[in-house]
Amino acid sequence: MKLTLLAARQPLAIIVLVVAIIAGLTVAIWLLPLGLLAYALMVFFGMRDPVLIDAARRPPPTPRPRLTSPTFRAQIEAIERTHQEITRSAAQSGGPLARLLLPIAEQGRELVEEAYILADKGQIIERYLASVDRRKLEQEVAAIDRQIQSTRDPYTRSQLEETRQARLEKIQNVRDLDTYIGRISAQLQNISASLDNVLAETVRLRTADAASANSTTSQVARRLADLKSDMDAFQAVLDTALARSGAM
């Protein structure tokens, strides 16, 4: 059903349908059934299009986070543009090669989704770090040190030491988040560079023989799978760091 709707809603097919209706009602009535037949044939052949078949099998897209950070939005836009070019190149290849390249485009789409999640966490960290006054934290630690030195009451000293430790942990968490935001940016750059390489491979494969194409697409798919595994592991570490810091 989904495949039929996608084929029926192709822009060119819609144009043929509209022209058929207008021509049938204003020029000659026999043009209407002729135009409808042409539309039906376009839908029929569209249902055999590997690109539409792949789109019909694809699960509904998950809602993407809204990126407000200029830095991360620019990185994501570059990643999306490259993936769109990969999908277009795969679709234009046609025939058996399209069946080899479309799964690669799908892997690329999964990386784009992961990149959005990563960029969203990056902007969460960015906002949190912007709200933290680091100098004030250091001044608070120095003030607590002076209180500890001048306090004789054991209970008061104990409470001050616990407060001091909490402040030191927050300072360390902020430093860790500084590191993670750099790692997120580097990971997004890695995704962008990897997809750039995939795009170059898809263009090259359109001129390669079948055996070479099959071998190369397997290698590309393996590289993308490894990259996604690395991203999943990094996401898990990042989630732990965000929870510990209180940024989320």
C-alpha positions as CSV (number, residue, x, y, z in Angstrom):
1,M,0.0,0.0,0.0
2,K,2.8,2.4,1.0
3,L,4.7,1.6,-2.2
4,T,1.6,2.3,-4.3
5,L,1.1,5.6,-2.7
6,L,4.7,6.6,-3.2
7,A,4.5,5.6,-6.9
8,A,1.2,7.5,-7.3
9,R,2.5,10.6,-5.7
10,Q,5.6,11.0,-7.9
11,P,5.8,14.6,-9.2
12,L,5.9,13.6,-12.9
13,A,3.0,11.1,-12.4
14,I,0.9,13.9,-10.7
15,I,1.6,16.2,-13.6
16,V,0.4,13.6,-16.1
17,L,-2.8,13.1,-14.1
18,V,-3.5,16.8,-13.9
19,V,-2.8,17.3,-17.6
20,A,-5.1,14.4,-18.4
21,I,-8.0,15.8,-16.4
22,I,-7.6,19.3,-17.8
23,A,-7.2,18.0,-21.4
24,G,-10.2,15.7,-21.1
25,L,-12.5,18.4,-19.7
26,T,-11.4,21.2,-22.0
27,V,-10.0,19.8,-25.2
28,A,-11.4,16.3,-26.0
29,I,-13.0,13.8,-23.6
30,W,-11.1,10.9,-25.2
31,L,-7.9,12.5,-23.8
32,L,-9.1,11.7,-20.3
33,P,-9.0,7.9,-20.4
34,L,-5.7,8.1,-22.5
35,G,-4.1,10.3,-19.8
36,L,-5.4,8.1,-17.0
37,L,-3.9,5.1,-18.8
38,A,-0.5,6.9,-19.0
39,Y,-0.8,7.7,-15.3
40,A,-1.6,4.1,-14.4
41,L,1.4,2.9,-16.4
42,M,3.7,5.4,-14.6
43,V,2.4,4.2,-11.2
44,F,2.9,0.5,-12.3
45,F,6.5,1.1,-13.4
46,G,7.2,3.3,-10.5
47,M,6.3,0.4,-8.2
48,R,9.3,-1.4,-9.7
49,D,11.7,1.5,-9.0
50,P,14.3,0.3,-6.5
51,V,14.4,3.7,-4.9
52,L,10.7,3.7,-4.2
53,I,10.8,0.1,-3.0
54,D,13.5,1.0,-0.6
55,A,11.6,4.0,0.6
56,A,8.5,1.9,1.2
57,R,10.3,-0.6,3.3
58,R,11.9,2.1,5.4
59,P,10.3,2.6,8.9
60,P,8.8,5.9,9.7
61,P,11.5,8.5,10.5
62,T,12.0,9.3,14.1
63,P,11.4,13.0,15.1
64,R,14.6,14.9,14.9
65,P,15.7,17.3,17.6
66,R,15.7,21.0,16.8
67,L,19.2,22.2,16.6
68,T,19.7,25.8,17.7
69,S,23.5,25.8,18.1
70,P,25.1,27.4,15.0
71,T,28.2,25.2,15.3
72,F,26.4,21.9,15.4
73,R,23.7,22.9,12.9
74,A,26.3,23.7,10.3
75,Q,27.9,20.3,10.8
76,I,24.6,18.5,10.5
77,E,23.6,20.4,7.4
78,A,26.9,19.4,5.7
79,I,26.3,15.7,6.7
80,E,22.7,15.8,5.4
81,R,23.8,17.3,2.0
82,T,26.3,14.6,1.5
83,H,23.8,11.9,2.4
84,Q,21.3,13.4,-0.1
85,E,24.0,13.2,-2.8
86,I,24.7,9.6,-1.9
87,T,21.0,8.7,-2.2
88,R,20.7,10.5,-5.5
89,S,23.8,8.8,-6.9
90,A,22.5,5.4,-5.8
91,A,19.1,6.1,-7.4
92,Q,20.7,7.2,-10.7
93,S,22.8,4.1,-11.0
94,G,19.8,1.9,-11.8
95,G,19.6,-1.9,-12.3
96,P,21.7,-4.3,-10.2
97,L,24.1,-1.6,-9.0
98,A,21.2,0.3,-7.5
99,R,20.3,-2.7,-5.4
100,L,23.9,-2.8,-4.1
101,L,24.1,0.9,-3.4
102,L,20.7,1.6,-1.8
103,P,21.5,-0.4,1.4
104,I,24.6,1.8,1.6
105,A,22.4,4.9,1.4
106,E,20.2,3.4,4.1
107,Q,23.3,3.0,6.3
108,G,24.1,6.6,5.7
109,R,20.6,7.6,6.7
110,E,21.1,5.8,10.0
111,L,24.3,7.7,10.6
112,V,22.5,11.0,9.9
113,E,20.0,10.1,12.6
114,E,22.8,9.2,15.0
115,A,24.5,12.5,14.1
116,Y,21.4,14.4,15.0
117,I,21.2,12.8,18.4
118,L,24.9,13.5,19.0
119,A,24.6,17.1,17.9
120,D,21.6,17.6,20.2
121,K,23.6,16.3,23.2
122,G,26.4,18.6,22.1
123,Q,24.1,21.6,22.2
124,I,22.8,20.5,25.6
125,I,26.4,20.5,26.9
126,E,27.0,23.9,25.2
127,R,24.1,25.5,26.9
128,Y,25.0,24.0,30.3
129,L,28.6,25.2,30.1
130,A,27.4,28.7,29.1
131,S,25.4,28.7,32.3
132,V,28.3,27.7,34.6
133,D,30.4,30.5,36.2
134,R,33.7,28.7,36.6
135,R,35.5,31.5,38.2
136,K,32.7,31.7,40.9
137,L,33.1,27.9,41.6
138,E,36.9,28.4,42.1
139,Q,36.3,31.4,44.4
140,E,33.8,29.3,46.4
141,V,36.4,26.5,46.9
142,A,38.9,29.1,48.0
143,A,36.4,30.6,50.5
144,I,35.5,27.2,51.9
145,D,39.2,26.4,52.3
146,R,39.5,29.6,54.5
147,Q,36.5,28.5,56.5
148,I,37.9,25.1,57.1
149,Q,41.2,26.5,58.3
150,S,39.5,28.8,60.8
151,T,36.9,26.3,62.1
152,R,37.5,24.3,65.2
153,D,34.1,22.5,65.4
154,P,34.5,19.0,64.0
155,Y,30.9,18.8,62.7
156,T,31.2,22.2,60.9
157,R,34.5,21.2,59.5
158,S,33.0,17.9,58.2
159,Q,30.2,19.7,56.5
160,L,32.5,22.2,54.9
161,E,34.8,19.5,53.6
162,E,31.8,17.7,52.0
163,T,30.7,21.0,50.4
164,R,34.2,21.5,49.1
165,Q,34.3,18.0,47.6
166,A,31.0,18.6,45.9
167,R,32.3,21.9,44.4
168,L,35.5,20.2,43.2
169,E,33.5,17.4,41.6
170,K,31.4,20.0,39.7
171,I,34.6,21.7,38.5
172,Q,35.9,18.4,37.3
173,N,32.6,17.6,35.6
174,V,32.7,20.9,33.8
175,R,36.2,20.1,32.6
176,D,35.1,16.7,31.4
177,L,32.2,18.2,29.5
178,D,34.7,20.6,27.8
179,T,36.5,17.5,26.6
180,Y,33.3,15.7,25.5
181,I,32.1,18.7,23.5
182,G,35.3,18.6,21.5
183,R,34.9,14.8,21.0
184,I,31.4,15.3,19.7
185,S,32.5,17.9,17.2
186,A,35.4,15.5,16.1
187,Q,32.9,12.6,15.8
188,L,30.6,14.7,13.6
189,Q,33.6,15.6,11.4
190,N,34.5,11.9,11.1
191,I,30.9,11.1,10.0
192,S,31.0,13.9,7.4
193,A,34.4,12.8,6.1
194,S,33.2,9.1,6.0
195,L,30.1,10.0,4.0
196,D,32.2,12.1,1.6
197,N,34.3,9.0,0.9
198,V,31.1,7.0,0.5
199,L,29.8,9.5,-2.1
200,A,33.1,9.3,-4.0
201,E,32.8,5.5,-3.9
202,T,29.3,5.5,-5.2
203,V,30.2,7.7,-8.1
204,R,33.2,5.6,-9.0
205,L,31.2,2.3,-8.7
206,R,28.9,3.5,-11.4
207,T,31.7,3.0,-13.9
208,A,33.0,-0.3,-12.4
209,D,32.3,-3.9,-13.3
210,A,29.8,-6.0,-11.3
211,A,32.4,-8.0,-9.4
212,S,34.4,-5.0,-8.4
213,A,31.2,-3.2,-7.4
214,N,30.0,-6.0,-5.2
215,S,33.4,-6.3,-3.4
216,T,33.7,-2.5,-2.9
217,T,30.1,-2.0,-1.6
218,S,30.7,-4.8,1.0
219,Q,33.8,-3.0,2.2
220,V,31.9,0.4,2.4
221,A,29.1,-1.3,4.3
222,R,31.5,-2.8,6.7
223,R,33.2,0.6,7.3
224,L,29.9,2.3,7.9
225,A,28.8,-0.5,10.3
226,D,32.1,-0.1,12.3
227,L,31.6,3.7,12.4
228,K,28.0,3.2,13.8
229,S,29.3,0.8,16.4
230,D,31.9,3.4,17.5
231,M,29.2,6.0,17.7
232,D,26.9,3.8,19.8
233,A,29.8,3.2,22.3
234,F,30.5,6.9,22.4
235,Q,26.9,7.7,23.0
236,A,26.8,5.4,26.0
237,V,29.8,7.0,27.6
238,L,28.4,10.5,26.8
239,D,25.1,9.6,28.4
240,T,26.9,8.6,31.6
241,A,28.9,11.8,31.7
242,L,25.8,14.0,31.1
243,A,23.9,12.2,33.9
244,R,26.8,12.6,36.3
245,S,27.3,16.2,35.6
246,G,23.6,17.2,35.9
247,A,23.6,18.8,32.4
248,M,20.6,16.8,31.4
